[in-house]
Every structure is written in structure tokens, then in C-alpha cells.
């Protein structure tokens, strides 16, 4: 072990003095803004960790979007879904193979571009939840929805450019800045719970829970033969699926045990062990059972190194928008309001988890460039046939492994591009191999729940609703919408009562609330607000005036404070706060 550590230190020291190191501002690079406690091999390890944690998206995204039917056409008058049409099924399978390549390509390009331009350890890929919304609510199963697959891709393409415009005028940055402090913390907690739910589910996790007929959730973990074909509910033999326990023991307990001893690459080791154990076909935990689906997986897996060209979904947009009319406009608007909260909220949460958010401004370095890169990736993804691309919450796994710079994201992006040729292998990582990893990362992100202002109901209840709605609605956007509406309603009523009573009727503990204003604490408000206020020189930025803060909470640390790095190689702490004495008077 000491031998490897000495060689690792030697490599890190050699890289530290290079121009390459200055690009990513690694420690020892000599850059005036070099990032402390950053090492080349740590960033590489973190990038690989992020990739292995989210590699399931290659297969899962293709599986979900292909259920829309893609560019396949169903001409069966009796069955509009063509569920029993063999030719249609073969076409859908071809679309799924195309989408495996498309997912790897857009994930690689978007993440590589994002890491290089923003120097943030955040990976991008087609978003879970967004792909389900795209497939089942917009296009519909096998194209039975209100908008065709081709028109839906056009809507996504346009949406990306709208996002670029909103980023350039500062709308997305302003939106993040005005979200109340406890709501921002609740968003990180909610994403952690969202990851935990995904990790526990059957589709992309260990399968410990599933849906039910009479209750929202039920205990799962049964072999597939004991699962209802229509509902997916376990009819018997709950918690008796061997894959569940392999995932828990080697993907969960082993990984957590290694993390306790600060073993580097603990997450990668857990995923790799479970995957290798699941590949032999003669075991009860195989990912390639002797079924039609298992045979199809194994046939694809045997290719190992291959390239499948995109034949059916490349540049498949339909620009005859008039044929859909109001339905197209509705789809575009819905994508916009769902994505602007989902993408923006997730990206901000990952930036905050990595410890780069400036609490005095509520912003992070190169935020405009980050939001524009994220937006352009959405449009590029639509050209490849994919649903909207977003910052991936699984990026937290790499951040927890020590990633702090864009080199982590660049490494993840390169892994995705390499996976284009090794797609059969990476598409064969079973969901129970990554399920417990998502649960562990969810645990790390949920620790910040103590930073919510629980002392004032007007802050606590909206925050609670935010982080509860995210997992249970299976959407980051819907969680933020529910929380923000609750916040506006409760605090709006308090404000109205103060106006009516001329300030005589106020909550007895109002002095404990967090200060909020639509004007950022520093910097400037967007130009369109300055224009609405009658500023004739609205194009010139001017710092927003200070406001009296009521019990303003100030950050004392972050996920990557120096103290954390001195004590552990797995920096997992979220921002910690202390109560400040009073507030700043205007």
C-alpha cells in the first residue's frame, strides 16, 4: 500500500507543475486561484467514480425513451400501440440500440465540454424523470400521446436555445439567487432522498421497494417470477431475491465498510465486485438469465468492443409545427417550466455540494457559462434523439470521492466517449450494482437537513414540503414548485396581515425567520427588472443595496473545507452554518 501511495504522490507532484495542472487550477500549479487540496489522481478517481455510478443511464435512458416507439410507425388500426406487432417490436429494438450510442455520445460530449469550460466536477446526461416525462406524458407509449416523437425532439431543441437566452440575460442565475436559503438546503436534501428512492427501486436500484395496488409503495425484493406482470407488485417471496442481497452486501455494506477505513475508490470497488459476480449465466444472480431479454442482453454483452451507428433517431426533428398547433406549444412550455427548475436546481445543488458557491452572492464561478453549456447540451442531445440533458445528481458520488475541479467531469466525459465502443460492457452493469451507491450518496447529501431554519414555521414547512415532494413526485422540479408555492402562500398571508393591521399583528417568532428579498444580497438584479423599475441606464450593472437581515445565517464550512480534507479522503459534509448575532443594518 505504501509503495502505491509513494508512486501516486510522485505522479501528482509531476503533474502539479505542468500547464495541464494550471488549466484546472490544481494545487501546486502556481495559478493565482489554485484550488487547495486538489490532486491529479484524486480527480481522475472521482471522475471514474461518477461514471460508474451513472453508467446505468446508458441502458436505462435507451430503454425508457425507446418505449415511446421513437421514429417507428404503427399502422395497426385495432391496436394503436402495436404491442403484438413483431415488425414494430424489431424497429423499437433497433431504436433502443441507437439510443444506447446516442446516450453515451451526448453524455460524453456534454460532460467533457462542461468540465473544461466551467472547471466544475459536475457530469451531464439525459435526466432521469425528464426522460420518463418525455416518453410517457408527451409522446406516449408507442407514440399514443398528443405529440409525436419527432415534434417532441423539435420542442427540446428549441427549449435549449431559449435556455441559452435566459442564461445570458441572467434570468436563471437570478432565479437561483432569490430562492430562500432554507429552500436551497432543502433542494439538496430532496435530491439526496430522490437518489435514495432510485437506489431502492427496481428499475435502477436494488429492488427493495416497488409500487403497490393499495398503497403508494410496498416492500419488494422478490424474484421476477413472483412479480405481477401488469403492476410489478411482488405477490410473494419478498426480500428473497438473491440480487437484492448481493447488492446490499457487496454494493452497500462492503462500500460503506471501505469508506469507514477511508479506502480510496471504495465506490468503484463495490460497483465492480457486484457487476463481475452478476455476469456468469449459470448463477441465480445473473444479469443474463435464459430468457428472451436475458439472451438479448448477453448477445450484446458478448460483442464487448463494437460500435453501433445511430441510424433511426439522428436529426429526426419534424419542423412542421403547425400540424400539432397548441399541443406543441403546450409541450414546449411544459418542458421549459419543468426543466428550468429541474436543471437549474440540480446544477446549483451540485455546485453547492462541491463547495464552490459563494454564500454572500448565492452564485458560483462561471455560472453563466455553466448554464449556457447546460442549455446547449439540451439542443445537441435532441439532434441525437435524446430527451433533455441536465446536470446529474450522481455527480455527488465523484464529489464525495474528492473531486473538486473540472478534471473530474472531463474524466467522466472521456469514460462516456470510450464507452461508445465498450457499450456492451457498460450497458451490462446491473442496477443492483449501483443501487446502494445511490443510497450512500443520498445519505451524504441529506446530512445538510440540520441547516434548515426549523425555528420558524414559515421557513420550515416550505423546506419540508420541498424535500418530501422531490422523491415522492419523482421530480426535482415538482418538489421545488410545491415548496416555492407553499413559501409564497404562507409568507404572503403574513405580509398581508401586517399590511391590514398596520404592523400590529405579526407572528410572535417572526424575528427568527430568514431574511428574503427579490434583490440578491450582492451583485445586481437582472436588466429586465431594472428596466421595469424605470432605470434609463438599465444595461449598466449596479450593485443592489444592502438590506437589514433578520437572523442572517452565514456559512462556516462546506463540503470541501480545509478541515474536512485534513481529516478524511472522502469529503462528504454539506455546508454547516452558525447563527449570526443579529443582521446587517442598512
Secondary structure, 3 states (H helix, E strand, C coil): CHHHHHHHHHHHHHHHCCHHHHHCCCCCCCCCCCCCCCCHHHHHHHHHHHHHHHCHHHHHHHHHHHCCCCCCCCCCCCCCCCCCCHHHHHHHHHHHHHHHHHHHHHHHHHHHHHHHHHCCCCCEEECCCHHHHHHHHHHCHHHCCCCCHHHHHHHHHHHHHHHHHHHHCCHHHHHHHHCCHHHHHHHHHHHHHHHHHHHHCCCCCCCCEECCCCCCCEECCCCHHHECCCCCCECCCCCCCHHHHHHHHHHHHHHHHHHHCCCCCHHHHHHHHHHHHCCCCCCCCCCCCCCHHHHHHHHHHHCCCCCCCCCCCCCCCCCCHHHCCHHHHHHHHHHHHHHHHHHHHHHHHHHHHCCCEECCCCEECCHHHHHHHHHHHHHHHHHCCCCCEEECCCHHHHHHCCCCCHHHHHHHHHHHHHHCCCHHHHCCCCHHHHHHHHHHHHHHHHHHHHHCCCCCHHHHHHHHHHHHHHHHHCCHHHHHHHHHHHHHHHHHHHHHHHHHCCCCCCCCCHHHCCCCCCCCCCCCCCHHHHHHCCCCCCCCCCCCCCCCCCCCEEEEECCCCHHHHHHCCCCCCCCEEEECCCCCCC
